[in-house]
Amino acid sequence: MRQSIYSQKNNNFDSVKKMYYRFSDKWCYTRHERRIVMTNTVITTRLEELRKAMKAHGVEYYYITTGDYHCSEYVSDFFKSREYFCGFTGSNGDLLVSQDWAGLWTDGRYFVQAEKELEGTGVTLYRMAQENVPTLNEYLKDHIKAGETLAFDGMTVEAGKGLQMAKTVAKKDGKVQYDLDLSKEVWTDRPALPCNPVWLLKEENCGRTAEEKLALVRDKMKEADAAYLLLSKLDDLMWLLNIRGNDVECNPVAMSYGFITMDDVYLFIQEAEITAEAKAYFEKKNIQIRSYQDVTAFLKAYDFRGAVMLDEENISYGLYQLAKEKAQVVEKANPTEWYKAVKTPREMEQIRDIYLEDSAAVCKFIYWLKNHIGKEEITEYSAAMKMDSFREKIHDFVELSFPTISAYQENAAMMHYEATETDFKVLEPKGMLLVDSGGTYHRGTTDVTRTIVIGEISDTMKEHYSKTVAGMLQLADTTFLYGCGGINLDIMARQPLWDLGIDYKCGTGHGIGFVLNVHEGPQSIRPRLLSKKDTPLEEGMIVSDEPGVYIQGSHGIRIENILEVKKAMHNGDGQFMKFEHLTYAPIDLEAIDKKYLREEDVRRLNAYHADVYAKISPYLDEEERIWLKEATKAI
């Protein structure tokens, strides 16, 4: 289990110690290192045991999703039932099992990885959003027979998904059993539920106190004619109460639920997570503490005298059904999510500051790699550790915002590939290394990707790289009218690659939390909506800009900057918006060929590189500055 290593002084988090994620038993145990090479027999045996349990309960289909009790993207080991039963380790995937078949649905980030991990297991891979590939619900509609039962653990299934599947099953006169967690019966060595101490944010660093945030949320409740808000999304709760936790690797959140009335705040959390300092803080803020396990009993017993607001995309099917039994439900996006995404001026001040230091760490890593490749053995794994070591030297480093992705050659075609201490490629002075990394600091959370040339590359790779850079800079340089969401802007990053007949099977951009999760909504940049929400980009939001090329068996390229959304000119046509870079790290000119760039692409690249040198050179030593000057020269 992940261990929380921290200390605090003077009722703030200034002395929270650095948390290191290393791949040996000297360090804390992480989800990525507990990967083992599972034989086909292991998976097939586990599926056989699951099917026996299904048969004993009279269940024809059993559904297992990735989420925890809070619909989280990344989850603790306790909730990795889907991984346990099929071997797929990605952060998004849905497993459906019958007595003679099993299928896994996942998105484009994981097509290559899933194909590799599912090989020989008997589990069929369904590539989401691809031509002639049915959705899970469409498959269920076509295959479940009249009167059959679909079962799942309703506390881990998003309400929206549960409602959709229940509707499909009902049309076949079937039954949905949503209180069945078969992992309890089959997964005998299941890890324990995580339980680690919470810690406090300094409210002056956030720009708003917990009371001010609650007032904003209650105003939204009033607008919706809701007397209550049932909050399950972990990072929303952490934001609202200005607390953080240690229950999910690289996500500073605590397992908890919130129930907000016009007068009271109830926080359901494990008692062992509450430090003396946290207890005093909760008492001062009039936050009533209840046991984490008692949330359902509390809701069943509560005397509802009005409507309850909840977000069906961010609450479990089990809690959704319980709420509907007790009160009128107002289905709306969590107001916390939008407020959390729009950073306060104080938060943005700190974010801009930490991105400069974080970018300098990336520059130091690139300089080191360029000067050591071919002179000593460097592996994907040791390169990741070196990148982490530069980041850990920043004074207010807390932890990685995700385990560093260091992918060489064809491994980079797997978007979320991760090398381990025992499973890695050795780097040679040829090709490219993709490094996607980030950190959480007291001043914010970072995310950046650079693909670095370490030797000779082909002309095709240069074309792919040049077009990826052109797309990243084109989006960053876009001016747009207020009211546009990411779906309106995605084409700006994707168009140079679409001109080549190439597409990356994922979104272009996501939000990033403030000392919180590296993936945050509701804003995103993508070609199609994946939820009911279409959120305009607001001043104060930050979003990633990360187009890429992924050629299976050959190479992968991703260039990722984080952008700040700001206001531009205002005139009779309305308020125009723009982006400004937060990330300042060089684009590898060894992979750029001007014949693949337009004049405006070259202008943007040169302007960006001038800013990189101006902003980052003060953080470097003399040799590094000389290198950066050359690395950012005008072309």
C-alpha positions in Angstrom: 0.0 0.0 0.0 1.0 3.6 -0.6 2.5 5.1 2.5 2.0 8.8 3.4 5.3 10.4 4.6 4.6 13.8 6.0 5.0 16.2 8.9 3.4 19.6 9.5 4.3 22.7 11.5 2.5 25.9 12.4 -0.9 24.6 11.2 0.1 24.5 7.5 1.6 22.2 5.0 4.9 24.0 4.5 6.9 21.0 5.8 5.1 18.2 4.0 8.0 16.0 3.0 8.7 14.8 -0.5 7.1 11.6 -1.4 9.1 9.4 -3.7 7.7 6.6 -5.9 10.5 4.1 -6.6 10.4 0.7 -8.0 11.9 -1.4 -5.2 10.9 -2.6 -1.8 12.8 0.3 -0.3 10.1 2.7 -1.4 6.3 2.7 -1.4 4.4 0.2 -3.3 2.7 1.6 -6.4 0.1 0.3 -8.8 2.6 0.4 -11.7 5.3 -1.7 -10.0 2.9 -4.4 -8.8 2.6 -5.4 -12.4 3.7 -9.0 -12.9 3.8 -11.0 -16.1 0.7 -13.0 -15.6 0.4 -16.3 -17.5 -2.7 -16.9 -19.6 -3.5 -19.6 -17.0 -3.7 -17.1 -14.2 -6.3 -14.9 -16.0 -8.3 -17.8 -17.3 -8.4 -19.4 -13.8 -9.6 -16.1 -12.3 -12.3 -15.8 -14.9 -13.4 -19.4 -14.3 -13.7 -18.6 -10.6 -15.7 -15.5 -11.4 -18.1 -17.5 -13.6 -18.6 -20.0 -10.9 -19.7 -17.2 -8.6 -21.9 -15.7 -11.3 -23.6 -19.1 -11.7 -24.1 -19.5 -8.0 -25.9 -16.1 -7.9 -27.9 -16.8 -11.0 -26.1 -14.1 -13.1 -25.6 -14.4 -16.8 -23.6 -11.2 -17.3 -21.2 -9.5 -14.9 -19.9 -6.0 -15.4 -16.7 -4.6 -13.9 -15.5 -1.0 -14.4 -12.3 0.8 -13.5 -13.8 3.1 -11.0 -13.9 3.2 -7.2 -16.8 4.3 -5.0 -16.3 7.8 -6.3 -16.1 7.3 -10.1 -12.4 8.2 -9.9 -10.2 8.0 -13.0 -7.3 6.6 -11.0 -8.0 4.2 -8.1 -6.2 2.5 -5.3 -5.2 -1.2 -5.4 -8.4 -2.2 -3.5 -10.5 -1.3 -6.5 -8.5 -2.9 -9.3 -11.0 -5.8 -9.9 -11.0 -5.2 -13.7 -7.2 -5.5 -13.8 -7.3 -8.6 -11.6 -9.8 -10.5 -13.8 -8.3 -9.6 -17.3 -4.7 -8.3 -16.8 -5.3 -5.0 -18.5 -3.5 -2.3 -16.4 -4.8 0.9 -18.1 -6.7 3.7 -16.3 -9.8 3.3 -18.4 -11.6 0.0 -19.4 -14.8 -1.8 -18.9 -15.0 -5.6 -18.6 -18.1 -7.6 -19.4 -18.2 -11.3 -18.7 -20.6 -14.1 -19.5 -20.3 -17.9 -19.1 -18.5 -18.4 -22.4 -17.1 -15.0 -23.3 -15.4 -11.8 -22.0 -14.8 -8.5 -23.6 -12.9 -5.4 -22.7 -13.7 -1.9 -23.9 -11.0 0.8 -23.8 -10.1 4.1 -25.5 -7.5 5.0 -28.0 -4.8 5.7 -25.5 -4.6 2.0 -24.7 -5.2 0.2 -27.9 -1.6 -1.0 -28.3 -1.2 -1.7 -24.6 -4.4 -3.6 -24.3 -3.7 -5.8 -27.3 -0.4 -6.7 -25.7 -1.8 -7.3 -22.2 -4.9 -9.3 -23.3 -3.0 -11.6 -25.7 -3.8 -15.2 -24.9 -6.3 -14.4 -22.1 -9.4 -15.2 -24.2 -10.7 -11.6 -23.5 -11.8 -9.8 -26.7 -10.6 -6.3 -27.1 -13.2 -3.7 -28.3 -11.6 -0.4 -29.5 -13.9 2.3 -28.4 -15.1 4.9 -31.0 -13.8 2.9 -33.9 -15.7 2.0 -37.0 -17.9 -1.1 -36.7 -17.0 -1.5 -33.0 -20.1 -1.8 -30.9 -20.3 0.0 -27.6 -20.6 -2.1 -24.5 -24.3 -1.2 -24.2 -24.8 -2.0 -27.9 -23.2 -5.4 -27.3 -25.4 -6.0 -24.3 -28.5 -5.0 -26.3 -27.6 -7.5 -29.1 -26.6 -10.5 -26.9 -28.5 -10.5 -23.5 -31.5 -12.8 -23.8 -35.0 -12.3 -22.4 -35.1 -12.7 -18.7 -31.4 -12.8 -18.1 -29.6 -10.9 -15.3 -26.9 -8.3 -15.5 -25.1 -7.8 -12.2 -22.4 -5.3 -10.9 -21.2 -3.5 -7.8 -23.4 -0.4 -8.0 -21.1 1.5 -5.7 -18.3 1.4 -8.3 -20.4 2.1 -11.5 -21.1 5.6 -12.6 -24.8 6.4 -12.4 -25.1 7.4 -16.0 -23.7 4.1 -17.2 -25.8 2.1 -14.8 -29.0 3.9 -16.0 -28.1 3.2 -19.6 -27.5 -0.5 -19.0 -30.6 -0.9 -16.8 -32.7 0.6 -19.6 -31.2 -1.8 -22.1 -31.8 -4.8 -19.9 -35.4 -3.7 -19.1 -36.2 -3.8 -22.8 -35.3 -7.5 -22.7 -37.4 -8.1 -19.6 -34.2 -8.8 -17.8 -33.0 -8.0 -14.3 -30.3 -5.7 -13.0 -28.7 -6.7 -9.7 -26.5 -3.8 -8.6 -25.5 -4.8 -5.1 -23.2 -7.7 -6.0 -19.5 -7.3 -5.5 -18.2 -10.7 -6.6 -14.6 -9.6 -6.0 -15.2 -10.1 -2.3 -15.8 -13.8 -3.0 -13.2 -14.5 -5.7 -10.3 -12.1 -5.0 -9.0 -13.7 -1.8 -5.8 -11.6 -1.4 -7.5 -8.3 -2.2 -5.6 -5.3 -0.8 -7.1 -3.3 2.0 -9.1 -0.1 1.5 -6.5 2.7 1.6 -6.4 4.8 4.8 -3.9 7.6 5.2 -3.8 10.9 7.1 -5.3 14.0 5.5 -3.4 17.3 5.4 -4.5 20.9 5.1 -3.9 23.6 2.5 -3.2 27.2 3.5 -6.3 29.0 2.5 -4.4 32.1 1.6 -2.7 30.1 -1.1 -6.0 29.0 -2.5 -7.5 32.5 -2.7 -10.7 31.3 -1.0 -11.6 30.0 2.4 -13.8 26.9 2.8 -16.6 29.2 3.9 -16.4 31.3 0.8 -16.4 28.2 -1.4 -19.4 26.8 0.4 -21.3 30.1 -0.1 -20.7 29.8 -3.9 -21.9 26.3 -3.9 -25.0 27.1 -1.9 -25.8 29.9 -4.3 -25.9 27.3 -7.1 -28.0 25.0 -5.0 -30.5 27.8 -4.6 -30.6 28.5 -8.3 -31.4 24.8 -8.9 -34.1 24.8 -6.1 -32.1 22.1 -4.3 -31.9 21.9 -0.5 -29.0 19.4 -0.5 -25.9 18.5 -2.5 -24.6 15.0 -2.4 -20.9 15.1 -3.4 -18.9 12.0 -4.1 -16.1 13.2 -6.4 -12.9 13.2 -4.4 -11.0 16.1 -5.9 -14.2 18.2 -5.7 -14.4 17.6 -2.0 -10.8 18.2 -1.4 -11.1 21.5 -3.3 -14.3 22.6 -1.4 -12.8 22.0 2.1 -9.2 23.0 1.3 -7.9 19.6 2.4 -5.8 16.9 0.7 -5.2 13.2 1.2 -2.9 10.3 0.4 -5.3 7.5 -0.6 -4.7 7.3 -4.4 -1.2 7.1 -5.9 -0.2 10.5 -7.3 -3.7 12.0 -6.6 -3.7 13.9 -3.3 -7.2 12.9 -2.3 -8.9 11.1 0.7 -11.6 8.6 0.4 -14.7 10.6 1.5 -18.2 11.7 0.7 -19.9 15.1 1.4 -23.5 16.0 2.1 -24.1 19.8 2.0 -27.3 21.5 3.3 -28.0 25.2 3.5 -26.7 25.1 7.1 -24.6 22.0 7.6 -21.7 20.2 6.1 -21.2 16.5 6.7 -18.0 14.8 5.8 -17.9 11.0 5.7 -14.3 9.9 6.1 -12.3 7.2 7.8 -11.6 8.2 11.4 -8.0 7.0 11.2 -7.3 9.6 8.5 -8.1 12.6 10.8 -5.1 14.0 12.5 -5.3 16.3 15.5 -4.7 19.3 13.3 -7.4 18.2 10.9 -9.9 17.6 13.8 -9.3 21.1 15.1 -9.8 22.5 11.6 -13.0 20.6 11.0 -14.4 21.8 14.4 -13.4 25.4 13.6 -15.2 25.2 10.2 -18.3 23.5 11.7 -17.8 20.4 9.5 -19.5 17.5 11.0 -17.5 14.2 10.7 -19.2 10.9 10.1 -17.8 7.4 9.5 -16.9 6.7 5.8 -18.8 3.4 6.0 -22.0 5.1 7.3 -22.9 7.2 4.3 -25.6 4.9 3.0 -27.1 4.4 6.5 -27.1 8.2 7.0 -28.9 8.9 3.8 -31.5 6.2 4.5 -32.2 7.7 7.9 -32.1 11.4 6.9 -35.3 13.4 6.9 -35.2 15.0 3.4 -37.3 18.1 3.1 -36.4 19.2 -0.4 -34.6 18.2 -3.5 -31.1 16.9 -3.6 -28.6 17.9 -6.3 -26.2 15.4 -7.7 -24.2 14.7 -10.9 -25.0 11.4 -12.5 -21.6 11.4 -14.2 -19.8 11.7 -10.9 -21.8 9.6 -8.5 -22.3 5.9 -8.2 -25.4 4.1 -9.4 -25.9 2.8 -5.9 -26.0 6.2 -4.3 -28.0 7.6 -7.1 -30.7 5.0 -6.6 -30.7 5.6 -2.9 -31.1 9.3 -3.3 -34.0 8.8 -5.8 -35.8 6.6 -3.2 -35.5 9.3 -0.6 -36.0 12.6 -2.4 -36.6 14.5 -5.6 -33.3 14.5 -7.5 -32.0 17.5 -9.4 -29.5 16.2 -11.9 -26.8 18.9 -12.5 -23.1 19.1 -12.8 -21.4 19.5 -9.5 -21.0 23.3 -9.0 -17.7 22.5 -7.3 -16.2 21.1 -10.6 -16.6 24.4 -12.5 -15.4 26.6 -9.6 -12.4 24.3 -9.1 -11.5 24.5 -12.8 -11.4 28.4 -12.8 -8.3 29.2 -10.8 -8.3 32.2 -8.5 -5.8 35.0 -9.2 -3.7 33.7 -6.2 -3.7 30.2 -7.5 -2.7 31.3 -11.0 0.1 33.4 -9.6 1.6 30.3 -8.0 0.9 28.1 -11.0 2.8 30.4 -13.3 5.7 30.4 -10.9 6.0 26.7 -10.4 5.7 26.0 -14.2 8.9 28.0 -14.7 10.8 25.9 -12.2 9.3 22.7 -13.4 10.1 23.6 -17.0 13.7 24.3 -15.9 13.9 20.7 -14.5 12.8 19.4 -17.9 15.5 21.4 -19.6 18.1 20.1 -17.2 17.0 16.6 -18.0 17.1 17.1 -21.8 20.6 18.6 -21.5 21.7 15.6 -19.3 20.2 13.0 -21.7 21.8 14.7 -24.8 25.2 14.7 -23.2 25.2 11.2 -21.7 23.5 9.0 -24.4 26.1 6.6 -25.8 28.6 7.4 -23.0 26.9 5.2 -20.3 24.1 2.8 -20.2 20.7 4.5 -19.9 17.5 2.7 -19.9 13.9 3.9 -20.1 13.6 3.2 -16.4 16.8 5.0 -15.3 15.9 7.9 -17.6 12.6 8.2 -15.8 14.4 8.1 -12.4 16.7 10.9 -13.6 13.8 13.1 -14.7 12.2 12.5 -11.3 15.5 13.5 -9.5 15.6 16.9 -11.2 12.0 17.5 -10.2 12.5 16.4 -6.6 15.1 19.1 -6.1 12.5 21.8 -6.4 12.0 23.0 -2.8 8.2 22.5 -2.4 7.9 19.2 -4.3 5.3 16.9 -2.8 5.0 14.0 -5.1 4.8 13.0 -8.8 1.5 14.0 -10.4 1.7 10.6 -12.2 4.4 8.0 -12.6 6.8 9.2 -15.3 6.3 7.8 -18.8 9.7 7.1 -20.4 9.1 5.3 -23.7 11.8 4.5 -26.3 11.2 3.8 -30.0 8.2 1.6 -30.6 7.2 1.6 -26.9 6.2 5.3 -27.3 3.4 4.2 -29.6 1.7 3.0 -26.3 0.5 6.4 -25.0 0.6 5.4 -21.3 3.5 2.9 -21.4 5.6 2.7 -18.3 9.0 1.1 -17.9 9.8 -0.7 -14.7 13.0 -1.7 -12.8 12.8 -5.1 -14.4 11.1 -4.4 -17.7 12.6 -1.8 -19.9 14.5 -1.0 -23.1 18.1 0.1 -23.2 18.5 3.4 -25.0 20.8 3.6 -27.9 22.2 6.6 -29.8 19.4 6.4 -32.3 15.8 7.2 -32.5 13.7 9.2 -30.0 12.7 9.0 -26.3 9.2 10.2 -25.2 9.1 11.5 -21.7 5.8 12.5 -20.1 6.1 13.7 -16.5 4.8 16.0 -13.9 4.8 16.9 -10.2 2.6 18.2 -7.5 4.1 21.1 -5.5 2.7 23.4 -2.9 2.3 25.9 -5.7 0.4 23.7 -8.1 0.4 20.6 -10.3 2.4 20.2 -13.5 2.3 18.0 -16.6 4.6 18.2 -19.7 5.7 15.9 -22.5 8.8 16.2 -24.7 9.9 13.7 -27.4 13.7 13.9 -27.6 16.1 12.9 -30.4 19.0 10.8 -29.1 20.3 9.7 -32.5 19.6 9.3 -36.2 15.9 9.4 -37.1 14.1 8.9 -40.4 12.6 11.5 -42.6 9.2 10.1 -41.8 9.8 10.7 -38.1 10.9 14.3 -38.9 7.7 14.9 -40.8 5.5 13.5 -38.0 7.4 15.5 -35.4 7.3 18.7 -37.4 3.5 18.4 -37.9 2.9 17.6 -34.3 4.8 20.7 -33.2 2.9 22.8 -35.8 -0.4 21.5 -34.3 0.6 22.2 -30.7 1.7 25.8 -31.5 -1.2 26.5 -33.8 -3.7 25.7 -31.0 -1.7 27.7 -28.5 -1.8 30.7 -30.9 -5.5 30.6 -31.5 -7.8 33.5 -30.7 -11.5 32.5 -30.2 -14.8 34.0 -29.2 -15.9 33.5 -25.6 -18.4 30.7 -25.4 -16.3 28.2 -27.4 -15.5 24.9 -25.7 -12.7 22.6 -26.5 -14.7 20.8 -29.1 -14.6 24.0 -31.2 -10.8 24.3 -31.0 -9.6 20.7 -31.3 -9.2 21.0 -35.1 -6.4 23.6 -34.5 -4.1 21.0 -33.0 -5.2 18.1 -35.2 -5.4 19.7 -38.6 -1.6 19.4 -39.6 -1.8 15.7 -38.8 -5.2 15.2 -40.5 -3.6 16.6 -43.6 -1.3 13.6 -43.6 -4.2 11.2 -42.9 -3.0 10.6 -39.3 -5.1 10.9 -36.2 -4.3 10.3 -32.5 -7.0 8.3 -30.8 -7.5 10.5 -27.7 -8.4 14.0 -26.7 -6.0 16.9 -27.3 -6.3 18.5 -23.9 -7.5 18.2 -20.3 -7.6 20.5 -17.2 -5.1 20.3 -14.4 -5.8 20.7 -10.7 -4.3 23.0 -8.2 -2.3 20.7 -5.8 -4.8 18.2 -7.1 -5.4 15.6 -9.8 -3.4 16.0 -13.0 -6.5 15.3 -15.0 -9.4 17.6 -14.2 -12.6 18.7 -15.8 -15.1 19.9 -16.9 -13.1 21.6 -19.6 -11.3 19.5 -22.3 -10.2 19.8 -25.9 -11.3 16.9 -28.0 -13.1 16.3 -31.4 -16.3 14.9 -29.9 -18.2 15.1 -26.6 -17.7 12.2 -24.2 -20.3 13.5 -21.7 -23.4 15.7 -21.6 -21.2 18.7 -20.6 -19.9 21.2 -23.1 -18.0 23.7 -21.0 -16.9 27.0 -22.4 -13.3 27.9 -21.8 -13.1 30.5 -19.1 -10.3 32.9 -18.1 -8.5 31.2 -15.2 -8.8 27.7 -16.6 -5.7 25.8 -17.6 -5.6 23.1 -20.2 -3.1 20.8 -21.8 -2.2 21.0 -25.5 -0.8 17.6 -26.6 -1.2 16.4 -30.2 0.8 13.3 -31.2 1.6 10.5 -33.6 1.6 6.9 -32.6 2.8 4.3 -35.1 2.5 0.8 -33.7 5.8 -1.1 -33.9 7.8 2.0 -34.9 7.6 5.2 -32.9 5.5 7.6 -30.9 5.7 11.4 -30.7 3.9 13.7 -28.2 4.6 17.3 -27.5 2.6 18.7 -24.5 2.4 22.2 -23.2 0.0 23.5 -20.6 -1.9 26.7 -21.5 -3.6 29.4 -19.5 -6.9 30.7 -20.8 -7.0 34.5 -20.8 -9.1 37.3 -22.2 -8.0 38.9 -25.4 -9.7 41.9 -27.2 -13.3 43.0 -26.6 -15.3 44.7 -29.3 -18.7 44.9 -30.9 -18.5 41.2 -31.8 -18.0 40.2 -28.2 -15.2 39.0 -25.8 -12.4 37.2 -27.5 -10.1 34.7 -25.7 -6.6 33.5 -26.1 -4.0 31.1 -24.6 -0.7 31.8 -23.0 2.0 29.1 -22.5 2.7 28.0 -19.0 5.3 25.4 -20.1 8.7 26.5 -21.4 10.9 23.7 -22.6 12.6 23.5 -26.0 11.2 21.7 -29.0 13.9 19.4 -30.4 15.2 21.1 -33.5 17.0 17.9 -34.5 13.6 16.5 -35.4 12.4 19.6 -37.2 12.5 19.9 -41.0 11.4 23.3 -42.3 10.1 21.7 -45.5 7.2 20.3 -43.4 6.4 23.7 -41.8 4.5 26.7 -43.1 5.9 30.2 -42.6 3.6 30.8 -39.7 4.7 27.6 -38.1 8.3 28.7 -38.2 7.3 32.1 -36.8 5.5 30.5 -33.9 8.4 28.1 -33.2 11.0 30.8 -33.2 8.8 33.1 -31.0 8.2 30.3 -28.5 11.9 29.4 -28.3 12.8 33.0 -27.7 10.5 33.0 -24.7 11.9 29.6 -23.5 15.4 31.0 -23.4 14.4 34.3 -21.8 12.3 32.7 -19.1 14.3 29.5 -18.3 18.0 30.5 -18.7 18.1 32.2 -15.3 17.4 28.8 -13.7 20.3 27.1 -15.4 24.1 26.9 -14.9 26.5 28.3 -17.5 26.9 25.1 -19.5 23.2 24.5 -19.5 22.6 28.1 -20.7 25.0 27.7 -23.6 23.2 24.5 -24.6 19.8 26.1 -24.3 20.8 29.0 -26.4 21.7 26.6 -29.2 18.6 24.5 -28.6 16.3 27.5 -29.0 18.0 29.2 -31.9 15.9 30.7 -34.6 15.5 28.6 -37.7 
